[in-house]
Amino acid sequence: MQRIATGSYQNLLVAPEQLFPEDGHIPRLALQLKDLKFAKRVDFFFVDEAHFIVITGEAQTGGKLPFRAAYGYFATGL
């Protein structure tokens, strides 16, 4: 995380759970993104398994919770 925080990498491959708070937990990367200086150094986020955004990020039929809710948060933006 230290090398990411100091700007050693401009492209990051991340799981969506690293970008959004959930159940009161705020991941370190999500906190780091609040630092405008850091956020400007990141050129791209590549989201692992992005093809799951719709099918796993939304509530399922019958009121079941999403399999991986963080994928659904992309609809609100970063």
KEVO-780583 format. One record per atom (N, C-alpha, C): residue number from 1; residue in three letters; atom name; x, y, z. Coordinates in nm, 4 decimals. Last residue first. Layout:
# KEVO-780583
+------+------+------+----------+----------+----------+
: resi : resn : name :       px :       py :       pz :
+------+------+------+----------+----------+----------+
:  NUM :  ALA :   CA :        X :        Y :        Z :
...
+------+------+------+----------+----------+----------+
//
This chain:
# KEVO-780583
+------+------+------+----------+----------+----------+
: resi : resn : name :       px :       py :       pz :
+------+------+------+----------+----------+----------+
:   78 :  LEU :    N :  -1.7607 :   0.7009 :  -0.8877 :
:   78 :  LEU :   CA :  -1.6518 :   0.7034 :  -0.7893 :
:   78 :  LEU :    C :  -1.6318 :   0.8432 :  -0.7379 :
:   77 :  GLY :    N :  -2.1071 :   0.5971 :  -0.9286 :
:   77 :  GLY :   CA :  -1.9819 :   0.6633 :  -0.9658 :
:   77 :  GLY :    C :  -1.8801 :   0.6594 :  -0.8546 :
:   76 :  THR :    N :  -2.3341 :   0.4560 :  -0.8987 :
:   76 :  THR :   CA :  -2.3305 :   0.5866 :  -0.8332 :
:   76 :  THR :    C :  -2.2037 :   0.6632 :  -0.8667 :
:   75 :  ALA :    N :  -2.2747 :   0.2211 :  -1.0262 :
:   75 :  ALA :   CA :  -2.3827 :   0.3023 :  -1.0827 :
:   75 :  ALA :    C :  -2.3835 :   0.4421 :  -1.0215 :
:   74 :  PHE :    N :  -2.0961 :   0.0947 :  -0.8626 :
:   74 :  PHE :   CA :  -2.0427 :   0.1673 :  -0.9778 :
:   74 :  PHE :    C :  -2.1485 :   0.2540 :  -1.0440 :
:   73 :  TYR :    N :  -2.2274 :  -0.0561 :  -0.6763 :
:   73 :  TYR :   CA :  -2.1969 :   0.0823 :  -0.6410 :
:   73 :  TYR :    C :  -2.1405 :   0.1617 :  -0.7584 :
:   72 :  GLY :    N :  -2.2393 :  -0.3180 :  -0.7629 :
:   72 :  GLY :   CA :  -2.3554 :  -0.2325 :  -0.7853 :
:   72 :  GLY :    C :  -2.3288 :  -0.0863 :  -0.7558 :
:   71 :  TYR :    N :  -2.0035 :  -0.4229 :  -0.6637 :
:   71 :  TYR :   CA :  -2.0179 :  -0.4057 :  -0.8081 :
:   71 :  TYR :    C :  -2.1348 :  -0.3135 :  -0.8403 :
:   70 :  ALA :    N :  -2.0584 :  -0.4454 :  -0.3918 :
:   70 :  ALA :   CA :  -1.9682 :  -0.3389 :  -0.4369 :
:   70 :  ALA :    C :  -1.9757 :  -0.3174 :  -0.5875 :
:   69 :  ALA :    N :  -2.2099 :  -0.6793 :  -0.3522 :
:   69 :  ALA :   CA :  -2.2765 :  -0.5495 :  -0.3588 :
:   69 :  ALA :    C :  -2.1877 :  -0.4384 :  -0.4132 :
:   68 :  ARG :    N :  -2.2170 :  -0.9697 :  -0.4675 :
:   68 :  ARG :   CA :  -2.1060 :  -0.8787 :  -0.4368 :
:   68 :  ARG :    C :  -2.1566 :  -0.7366 :  -0.4576 :
:   67 :  PHE :    N :  -2.4842 :  -1.0668 :  -0.4574 :
:   67 :  PHE :   CA :  -2.3710 :  -1.1546 :  -0.4296 :
:   67 :  PHE :    C :  -2.2484 :  -1.0729 :  -0.3904 :
:   66 :  PRO :    N :  -2.7454 :  -0.8763 :  -0.2985 :
:   66 :  PRO :   CA :  -2.6500 :  -0.8987 :  -0.4081 :
:   66 :  PRO :    C :  -2.5354 :  -0.9893 :  -0.3642 :
:   65 :  LEU :    N :  -3.0057 :  -1.0542 :  -0.1194 :
:   65 :  LEU :   CA :  -2.9011 :  -0.9526 :  -0.1273 :
:   65 :  LEU :    C :  -2.8086 :  -0.9812 :  -0.2451 :
:   64 :  LYS :    N :  -3.3304 :  -1.1310 :  -0.2421 :
:   64 :  LYS :   CA :  -3.1984 :  -1.1762 :  -0.1979 :
:   64 :  LYS :    C :  -3.0969 :  -1.0638 :  -0.2137 :
:   63 :  GLY :    N :  -3.5858 :  -1.0736 :  -0.3318 :
:   63 :  GLY :   CA :  -3.5277 :  -0.9901 :  -0.2277 :
:   63 :  GLY :    C :  -3.3934 :  -1.0364 :  -0.1747 :
:   62 :  GLY :    N :  -3.6733 :  -1.2128 :  -0.5477 :
:   62 :  GLY :   CA :  -3.7116 :  -1.2637 :  -0.4163 :
:   62 :  GLY :    C :  -3.6479 :  -1.1875 :  -0.3020 :
:   61 :  THR :    N :  -3.3896 :  -1.1701 :  -0.7516 :
:   61 :  THR :   CA :  -3.5319 :  -1.1978 :  -0.7412 :
:   61 :  THR :    C :  -3.5628 :  -1.2563 :  -0.6038 :
:   60 :  GLN :    N :  -3.1223 :  -0.9716 :  -0.6046 :
:   60 :  GLN :   CA :  -3.1759 :  -1.0795 :  -0.6873 :
:   60 :  GLN :    C :  -3.3264 :  -1.0935 :  -0.6662 :
:   59 :  ALA :    N :  -2.9715 :  -0.6531 :  -0.6333 :
:   59 :  ALA :   CA :  -3.0498 :  -0.7491 :  -0.5557 :
:   59 :  ALA :    C :  -3.1130 :  -0.8503 :  -0.6503 :
:   58 :  GLU :    N :  -2.6608 :  -0.6240 :  -0.8148 :
:   58 :  GLU :   CA :  -2.7997 :  -0.5878 :  -0.7893 :
:   58 :  GLU :    C :  -2.8683 :  -0.6953 :  -0.7064 :
:   57 :  GLY :    N :  -2.4106 :  -0.7193 :  -0.8776 :
:   57 :  GLY :   CA :  -2.4207 :  -0.5980 :  -0.7978 :
:   57 :  GLY :    C :  -2.5616 :  -0.5561 :  -0.7633 :
:   56 :  THR :    N :  -2.4073 :  -0.9313 :  -1.0497 :
:   56 :  THR :   CA :  -2.3778 :  -0.9592 :  -0.9089 :
:   56 :  THR :    C :  -2.3949 :  -0.8379 :  -0.8195 :
:   55 :  ILE :    N :  -2.4848 :  -0.8302 :  -1.3022 :
:   55 :  ILE :   CA :  -2.5465 :  -0.9521 :  -1.2495 :
:   55 :  ILE :    C :  -2.5150 :  -0.9809 :  -1.1030 :
:   54 :  VAL :    N :  -2.3389 :  -0.5848 :  -1.3433 :
:   54 :  VAL :   CA :  -2.4849 :  -0.5898 :  -1.3392 :
:   54 :  VAL :    C :  -2.5358 :  -0.7140 :  -1.2673 :
:   53 :  ILE :    N :  -2.0620 :  -0.6562 :  -1.3084 :
:   53 :  ILE :   CA :  -2.1207 :  -0.5362 :  -1.2492 :
:   53 :  ILE :    C :  -2.2722 :  -0.5468 :  -1.2377 :
:   52 :  PHE :    N :  -1.9171 :  -0.8617 :  -1.4206 :
:   52 :  PHE :   CA :  -2.0130 :  -0.8969 :  -1.3158 :
:   52 :  PHE :    C :  -2.0901 :  -0.7767 :  -1.2613 :
:   51 :  HIS :    N :  -1.7259 :  -0.7635 :  -1.5836 :
:   51 :  HIS :   CA :  -1.8461 :  -0.8149 :  -1.6490 :
:   51 :  HIS :    C :  -1.9520 :  -0.8585 :  -1.5472 :
:   50 :  ALA :    N :  -1.5076 :  -0.7078 :  -1.4281 :
:   50 :  ALA :   CA :  -1.6080 :  -0.6028 :  -1.4450 :
:   50 :  ALA :    C :  -1.7345 :  -0.6518 :  -1.5144 :
:   49 :  GLU :    N :  -1.2890 :  -0.8527 :  -1.3143 :
:   49 :  GLU :   CA :  -1.4170 :  -0.9166 :  -1.3420 :
:   49 :  GLU :    C :  -1.5317 :  -0.8158 :  -1.3554 :
:   48 :  ASP :    N :  -1.1280 :  -0.5792 :  -1.1721 :
:   48 :  ASP :   CA :  -1.1245 :  -0.7225 :  -1.1958 :
:   48 :  ASP :    C :  -1.2669 :  -0.7759 :  -1.2104 :
:   47 :  VAL :    N :  -1.0993 :  -0.2741 :  -1.3157 :
:   47 :  VAL :   CA :  -1.1781 :  -0.3505 :  -1.2196 :
:   47 :  VAL :    C :  -1.1797 :  -0.4965 :  -1.2601 :
:   46 :  PHE :    N :  -0.8528 :  -0.0452 :  -1.3200 :
:   46 :  PHE :   CA :  -0.9010 :  -0.1613 :  -1.3939 :
:   46 :  PHE :    C :  -0.9721 :  -0.2487 :  -1.2919 :
:   45 :  PHE :    N :  -0.8269 :   0.2904 :  -1.3209 :
:   45 :  PHE :   CA :  -0.8623 :   0.1774 :  -1.2359 :
:   45 :  PHE :    C :  -0.9125 :   0.0687 :  -1.3280 :
:   44 :  PHE :    N :  -0.5756 :   0.5219 :  -1.4247 :
:   44 :  PHE :   CA :  -0.6815 :   0.4252 :  -1.4541 :
:   44 :  PHE :    C :  -0.7020 :   0.3292 :  -1.3386 :
:   43 :  ASP :    N :  -0.4123 :   0.7198 :  -1.3038 :
:   43 :  ASP :   CA :  -0.4657 :   0.7385 :  -1.4383 :
:   43 :  ASP :    C :  -0.5855 :   0.6485 :  -1.4646 :
:   42 :  VAL :    N :  -0.3503 :   0.8847 :  -1.0116 :
:   42 :  VAL :   CA :  -0.4025 :   0.7583 :  -1.0649 :
:   42 :  VAL :    C :  -0.4651 :   0.7857 :  -1.2009 :
:   41 :  ARG :    N :  -0.2921 :   1.1375 :  -0.9286 :
:   41 :  ARG :   CA :  -0.1817 :   1.0562 :  -0.9809 :
:   41 :  ARG :    C :  -0.2288 :   0.9249 :  -1.0419 :
:   40 :  LYS :    N :  -0.5235 :   1.2383 :  -0.8197 :
:   40 :  LYS :   CA :  -0.4791 :   1.2933 :  -0.9485 :
:   40 :  LYS :    C :  -0.3661 :   1.2114 :  -1.0107 :
:   39 :  ALA :    N :  -0.5323 :   1.1068 :  -0.5729 :
:   39 :  ALA :   CA :  -0.6313 :   1.0729 :  -0.6760 :
:   39 :  ALA :    C :  -0.5888 :   1.1236 :  -0.8135 :
:   38 :  PHE :    N :  -0.3285 :   1.2403 :  -0.4276 :
:   38 :  PHE :   CA :  -0.3157 :   1.0995 :  -0.4648 :
:   38 :  PHE :    C :  -0.4079 :   1.0664 :  -0.5819 :
:   37 :  LYS :    N :  -0.4458 :   1.4941 :  -0.4061 :
:   37 :  LYS :   CA :  -0.3119 :   1.4801 :  -0.4641 :
:   37 :  LYS :    C :  -0.2887 :   1.3357 :  -0.5103 :
:   36 :  LEU :    N :  -0.6853 :   1.4361 :  -0.2710 :
:   36 :  LEU :   CA :  -0.6886 :   1.4834 :  -0.4093 :
:   36 :  LEU :    C :  -0.5533 :   1.4693 :  -0.4784 :
:   35 :  ASP :    N :  -0.7755 :   1.1804 :  -0.0806 :
:   35 :  ASP :   CA :  -0.6623 :   1.2723 :  -0.0934 :
:   35 :  ASP :    C :  -0.6512 :   1.3128 :  -0.2400 :
:   34 :  LYS :    N :  -0.9579 :   0.9855 :  -0.1142 :
:   34 :  LYS :   CA :  -1.0092 :   1.1147 :  -0.0687 :
:   34 :  LYS :    C :  -0.9006 :   1.2227 :  -0.0736 :
:   33 :  LEU :    N :  -0.8139 :   0.7591 :  -0.1677 :
:   33 :  LEU :   CA :  -0.8718 :   0.8312 :  -0.2812 :
:   33 :  LEU :    C :  -0.9327 :   0.9651 :  -0.2421 :
:   32 :  GLN :    N :  -0.7593 :   0.6568 :   0.0835 :
:   32 :  GLN :   CA :  -0.6512 :   0.7233 :   0.0107 :
:   32 :  GLN :    C :  -0.7063 :   0.8060 :  -0.1050 :
:   31 :  LEU :    N :  -1.0026 :   0.5298 :   0.1409 :
:   31 :  LEU :   CA :  -0.9585 :   0.6454 :   0.2201 :
:   31 :  LEU :    C :  -0.8530 :   0.7258 :   0.1458 :
:   30 :  ALA :    N :  -0.9924 :   0.3258 :  -0.0487 :
:   30 :  ALA :   CA :  -1.1028 :   0.4220 :  -0.0521 :
:   30 :  ALA :    C :  -1.0675 :   0.5476 :   0.0274 :
:   29 :  LEU :    N :  -0.7667 :   0.1881 :   0.0444 :
:   29 :  LEU :   CA :  -0.7626 :   0.2532 :  -0.0865 :
:   29 :  LEU :    C :  -0.8741 :   0.3564 :  -0.0993 :
:   28 :  ARG :    N :  -0.8582 :   0.0890 :   0.2934 :
:   28 :  ARG :   CA :  -0.7487 :   0.1875 :   0.2874 :
:   28 :  ARG :    C :  -0.7434 :   0.2597 :   0.1539 :
:   27 :  PRO :    N :  -1.2187 :   0.0692 :   0.3264 :
:   27 :  PRO :   CA :  -1.0882 :   0.0163 :   0.2846 :
:   27 :  PRO :    C :  -0.9829 :   0.1265 :   0.2740 :
:   26 :  ILE :    N :  -1.4182 :   0.1036 :   0.5954 :
:   26 :  ILE :   CA :  -1.3710 :   0.1827 :   0.4819 :
:   26 :  ILE :    C :  -1.2322 :   0.1305 :   0.4442 :
:   25 :  HIS :    N :  -1.6997 :  -0.0501 :   0.7336 :
:   25 :  HIS :   CA :  -1.5560 :  -0.0629 :   0.7054 :
:   25 :  HIS :    C :  -1.5211 :   0.0205 :   0.5825 :
:   24 :  GLY :    N :  -1.9742 :  -0.0382 :   0.7544 :
:   24 :  GLY :   CA :  -1.8942 :   0.0407 :   0.8472 :
:   24 :  GLY :    C :  -1.7444 :   0.0333 :   0.8261 :
:   23 :  ASP :    N :  -2.0600 :  -0.1935 :   0.5342 :
:   23 :  ASP :   CA :  -2.0819 :  -0.2398 :   0.6721 :
:   23 :  ASP :    C :  -1.9916 :  -0.1684 :   0.7720 :
:   22 :  GLU :    N :  -1.8283 :  -0.0461 :   0.3187 :
:   22 :  GLU :   CA :  -1.9358 :  -0.1431 :   0.3343 :
:   22 :  GLU :    C :  -1.9406 :  -0.1912 :   0.4790 :
:   21 :  PRO :    N :  -1.6967 :   0.1923 :   0.0837 :
:   21 :  PRO :   CA :  -1.7220 :   0.1490 :   0.2216 :
:   21 :  PRO :    C :  -1.8365 :   0.0478 :   0.2253 :
:   20 :  PHE :    N :  -1.5155 :   0.1071 :  -0.2144 :
:   20 :  PHE :   CA :  -1.6384 :   0.1543 :  -0.1511 :
:   20 :  PHE :    C :  -1.6497 :   0.1052 :  -0.0068 :
:   19 :  LEU :    N :  -1.2848 :  -0.0050 :  -0.3189 :
:   19 :  LEU :   CA :  -1.3177 :   0.1330 :  -0.3541 :
:   19 :  LEU :    C :  -1.4344 :   0.1916 :  -0.2761 :
:   18 :  GLN :    N :  -1.2499 :  -0.2694 :  -0.2725 :
:   18 :  GLN :   CA :  -1.1441 :  -0.1798 :  -0.2256 :
:   18 :  GLN :    C :  -1.1778 :  -0.0327 :  -0.2461 :
:   17 :  GLU :    N :  -1.4517 :  -0.4008 :  -0.4019 :
:   17 :  GLU :   CA :  -1.4633 :  -0.3892 :  -0.2568 :
:   17 :  GLU :    C :  -1.3564 :  -0.2972 :  -0.1984 :
:   16 :  PRO :    N :  -1.3658 :  -0.4276 :  -0.6654 :
:   16 :  PRO :   CA :  -1.4513 :  -0.3148 :  -0.6296 :
:   16 :  PRO :    C :  -1.4679 :  -0.2960 :  -0.4789 :
:   15 :  ALA :    N :  -1.0186 :  -0.4920 :  -0.6903 :
:   15 :  ALA :   CA :  -1.1525 :  -0.5472 :  -0.6705 :
:   15 :  ALA :    C :  -1.2410 :  -0.4313 :  -0.6252 :
:   14 :  VAL :    N :  -0.7938 :  -0.3460 :  -0.9328 :
:   14 :  VAL :   CA :  -0.8528 :  -0.3592 :  -0.7996 :
:   14 :  VAL :    C :  -0.9845 :  -0.4361 :  -0.8037 :
:   13 :  LEU :    N :  -0.5137 :  -0.2321 :  -1.0672 :
:   13 :  LEU :   CA :  -0.6094 :  -0.3403 :  -1.0885 :
:   13 :  LEU :    C :  -0.6659 :  -0.3731 :  -0.9512 :
:   12 :  LEU :    N :  -0.4109 :   0.0902 :  -1.1569 :
:   12 :  LEU :   CA :  -0.4375 :  -0.0041 :  -1.0495 :
:   12 :  LEU :    C :  -0.5420 :  -0.1060 :  -1.0922 :
:   11 :  ASN :    N :  -0.1589 :   0.2972 :  -1.2700 :
:   11 :  ASN :   CA :  -0.2701 :   0.2121 :  -1.3107 :
:   11 :  ASN :    C :  -0.2885 :   0.1054 :  -1.2038 :
:   10 :  GLN :    N :   0.0534 :   0.4136 :  -1.1514 :
:   10 :  GLN :   CA :  -0.0512 :   0.5023 :  -1.2010 :
:   10 :  GLN :    C :  -0.1738 :   0.4259 :  -1.2483 :
:    9 :  TYR :    N :   0.2661 :   0.3659 :  -0.8737 :
:    9 :  TYR :   CA :   0.1832 :   0.3048 :  -0.9780 :
:    9 :  TYR :    C :   0.0757 :   0.4038 :  -1.0207 :
:    8 :  SER :    N :   0.3877 :   0.5267 :  -0.6917 :
:    8 :  SER :   CA :   0.4728 :   0.4390 :  -0.7724 :
:    8 :  SER :    C :   0.3971 :   0.3758 :  -0.8883 :
:    7 :  GLY :    N :   0.2611 :   0.6971 :  -0.5122 :
:    7 :  GLY :   CA :   0.2500 :   0.7232 :  -0.6554 :
:    7 :  GLY :    C :   0.3390 :   0.6383 :  -0.7428 :
:    6 :  THR :    N :   0.2488 :   0.6425 :  -0.2476 :
:    6 :  THR :   CA :   0.3513 :   0.7382 :  -0.2897 :
:    6 :  THR :    C :   0.3527 :   0.7622 :  -0.4401 :
:    5 :  ALA :    N :   0.0463 :   0.4506 :  -0.2333 :
:    5 :  ALA :   CA :   0.0241 :   0.5820 :  -0.1732 :
:    5 :  ALA :    C :   0.1257 :   0.6854 :  -0.2193 :
:    4 :  ILE :    N :   0.1765 :   0.2305 :  -0.3470 :
:    4 :  ILE :   CA :   0.0593 :   0.2882 :  -0.4139 :
:    4 :  ILE :    C :   0.0389 :   0.4307 :  -0.3639 :
:    3 :  ARG :    N :   0.3680 :   0.1855 :  -0.1546 :
:    3 :  ARG :   CA :   0.4114 :   0.2205 :  -0.2904 :
:    3 :  ARG :    C :   0.2956 :   0.2785 :  -0.3703 :
:    2 :  GLN :    N :   0.2021 :   0.1194 :   0.0648 :
:    2 :  GLN :   CA :   0.2897 :   0.2365 :   0.0709 :
:    2 :  GLN :    C :   0.3335 :   0.2804 :  -0.0686 :
:    1 :  MET :    N :   0.0823 :  -0.1192 :   0.0000 :
:    1 :  MET :   CA :   0.0000 :   0.0000 :   0.0000 :
:    1 :  MET :    C :   0.0869 :   0.1258 :   0.0000 :
+------+------+------+----------+----------+----------+
//
